[in-house]
Amino acid sequence: MLFRNLILKVQSSIVRLGQAAVALFLLVAVFSFLSDSFLKPDNLLNILHQTALNALLAIGMTFVMISGGIDLSVGSVVALSSVIFGGALCNNIPIFLAIILVIIVSCACGLGNGIGVSLISIPPFIVTLGMMSIARGLALILSGGRSFSDFPIAFYSLRSIESQGIPLSVFLFLFAGITAYFALKKTQVGKHIYATGGNEKAASLMGIRTHAVKIKTYVICSGLAGVSGIILTLRLASAQPTFGVMYELNAIAAAVIGGVSLRGGYGSILGAAVGALIIGTLRNGLTLLNVNVYIQQLVIGAIIIFSVAVEGLRKKLS
């Protein structure tokens, strides 16, 4: 019965993915008609560049949401990761050790979230809200409220990969997306994540270690937030404790628009990626049309509500 429900949910996620893909195609068509600059190769690469960071966070958020949770701390983890990366480099720590340190700390944040949710049974909203404050506070304490920008030559060598040609962030997004897709669709771990989000009690009765599954999803989510913090530091040549504000909401929005359920149990990495592209395309197109940034935020919020409302209506009709 559990796997039958999972199959039905997968079918539903395919329908949502199709809707998101059609929406993306329509956006591209509309902006291509309204702006001569939209389909230029430089602008399309710019959309990918701007979308990659949110897409990485959306991929991590998809793991958590499919398992039945949510993570509000990723924006603060981005800031903490940026500060640790920048501070380590400014203190003459080799760049590869700085990257490893960021991954360890960011994954530790995810581990704390996962333990709080799965073992202590605190609601995900409360645990990750607390971690949001903890990570932001640590970023401010470690940085003293200031930014880091006096980086060694090795930093700028790595930054040149991010800023020239196809950005490093795009490669990392594609690599993370492909890896995550196969992890969810082709591995036992992925099946356990879907089962846990679909019906945790039934999954537990089937012998699935649901506590461990949830912890893994939060660790993955925070780990990708750590990578995003490094990319953001490379992109802006600065590490600041104020980075990452509202990033968690953008990641959730991308996942929801792409068909990932807020209730858990279904969704896809491809859908989250399409959702991130929809947001990136919408912002880019509206910017080319000189639409006020505040109006852009209003439009994106309306699209999120519309996307969830359509899914709710479809369920009622079915």
Secondary structure, DSSP 4 states (H G I P E B T S, - for coil): -HHHHHHHHHHHHHHHHHHHHHHHHHHHHHHHHH-TTTTSHHHHHHHHHHHHHHHHHHHHHHHHHHTT---S-HHHHHHHHHHHHHHHHHTT--HHHHHHHHHHHHHHHHHHHHHHHHTS---HHHHHHHHHHHHHHHHHHHHTT--B----HHHHHHHHHHHSSS-HHHHHHHHHHHHHHHHHHHSHHHHHHHHHHH-HHHHHHTT--HHHHHHHHHHHHHHHHHHHHHHHHHHHT-B-TTTTTTHHHHHHHHHHHTT--TTSS---HHHHHHHHHHHHHHHHHHHHTT--HHHHHHHHHHHHHHHHHHHHHHHHH-
